[in-house]
């Protein structure tokens, strides 16, 4: 099990490329390896802190009414896992369309991608989907995190962190839905409207 931790450290180091927030995650992984902690023990400790997030649908071909939900998620939840949770919560099929995470002042603003230089490289985005929430939050001043799903229908979700991270409740499973508000959008529209 210790060998897996060391391999994960090496791969995370390769992806970090001087990103300070990513480096803090690496430091936690490194400390886990030095302390002879297995990856599962480290993950259990990391999952003991949570963020409260508001996910608001701010755009999409068939968005007819406002919709948002509030969730609690471990600070080490990967962006790819967050994407799956968003799509599951709003009952989208998921997995069939291109998607991306980016930072911007608003959903139509200039995009800053979660890469070392902030530019889209056209390469595989596996490193972005593996990035933990703790590497993204807090976002730079005036920037918000966005998730764009299905480039044709342009489903856009603004992801905002509420307050500071807090301790997880021992008997609670995360991520978890806290509340929903508004009318859920339908991925392919509604013939009755």
Residue pairs with C-beta under 8 A, 6 or more apart in sequence:
1 38
1 39
1 40
2 33
2 36
2 38
4 38
4 39
5 29
5 32
5 33
5 37
5 38
5 39
5 42
6 33
8 29
8 39
9 26
9 29
9 30
9 33
12 22
12 25
12 26
12 29
13 26
15 22
15 127
15 130
15 131
16 22
16 23
16 26
17 116
18 116
19 116
19 135
21 134
21 135
21 136
22 131
22 135
24 134
24 135
25 76
25 132
25 134
25 135
28 42
28 46
29 42
31 37
32 39
32 41
32 42
32 45
37 45
43 76
46 74
46 75
46 76
47 74
47 76
47 168
47 174
48 167
48 168
49 74
49 75
49 165
49 166
49 167
49 168
50 72
50 73
50 74
50 75
50 165
50 166
50 167
50 168
50 174
51 72
51 73
51 74
51 75
51 133
51 137
51 161
51 162
51 165
52 70
52 71
52 72
52 161
52 162
52 163
52 166
52 178
53 70
53 71
53 72
53 73
53 133
53 159
53 160
53 161
53 162
54 68
54 69
54 70
54 159
54 160
54 162
55 68
55 69
55 70
55 71
55 86
55 89
55 157
55 158
55 159
56 66
56 67
56 68
56 157
56 158
56 160
57 63
57 66
57 67
57 68
57 90
57 155
57 156
57 157
57 185
58 107
58 146
58 156
58 157
58 158
59 107
59 154
59 155
59 156
60 153
60 154
60 155
60 156
60 185
61 152
61 153
61 154
61 155
61 189
62 153
62 185
62 186
62 187
62 188
62 189
62 190
63 155
63 185
64 183
64 185
64 193
65 182
65 183
66 181
66 182
66 183
67 90
67 180
67 181
67 182
67 183
67 184
67 185
68 180
68 181
68 182
69 89
69 90
69 177
69 178
69 179
69 180
69 181
70 162
70 177
70 178
70 179
70 180
71 85
71 89
71 175
71 176
71 177
71 178
72 168
72 172
72 174
72 175
72 176
72 178
73 82
73 85
73 133
73 174
73 175
74 133
74 168
74 174
74 175
75 132
75 133
75 134
75 137
75 165
76 132
76 133
76 134
77 132
77 133
77 174
77 175
78 129
78 130
78 131
78 132
79 101
79 114
79 128
79 129
79 130
79 131
79 132
79 133
79 136
79 147
80 129
80 130
81 175
82 133
82 147
82 159
82 175
83 94
83 99
83 101
83 129
83 147
83 149
84 94
85 175
86 147
86 149
86 157
87 93
87 94
87 95
87 149
88 94
89 177
89 180
90 184
90 185
90 187
91 184
91 187
92 149
92 155
92 187
93 187
94 149
97 149
97 150
97 151
97 152
97 153
98 150
98 151
99 147
99 148
99 149
99 150
100 113
100 125
100 128
100 147
100 148
101 114
101 128
101 129
101 136
101 145
101 146
101 147
101 148
102 111
102 112
102 113
102 114
102 145
102 146
102 148
103 111
103 112
103 113
103 114
103 139
103 140
103 143
103 144
103 145
103 146
104 110
104 111
104 112
104 143
104 144
104 146
105 142
105 143
105 144
106 144
107 146
107 156
107 158
111 120
111 146
112 118
112 143
113 119
113 120
113 121
113 128
114 128
114 131
114 136
115 121
115 128
134 165
136 145
137 145
137 161
138 161
139 145
139 161
144 158
144 159
144 160
145 158
145 159
145 160
146 156
146 157
146 158
146 159
147 156
147 157
147 159
148 154
148 155
148 156
148 157
149 155
149 156
149 157
150 187
153 187
155 185
155 187
168 174
